[in-house]
């Protein structure tokens, strides 16, 4: 039971981090810091 909770927490934090990185990437593109054709590896 306890391992399920840690798995769910890990998934939620990972998802939040992914969304924040996507928002940051789009803001940097808007400001011209990143090129529009920037691709993440």
NORJO-V289560 format. One record per pair of residues at least 24 apart in sequence whose ideal C-beta (glycine too) atoms are under 8 Angstrom apart, sorted by the first residue. I is the first residue (numbers start at 1). J is the second residue. If there is no record, write none. Layout:
I_J / I_J
This chain:
none
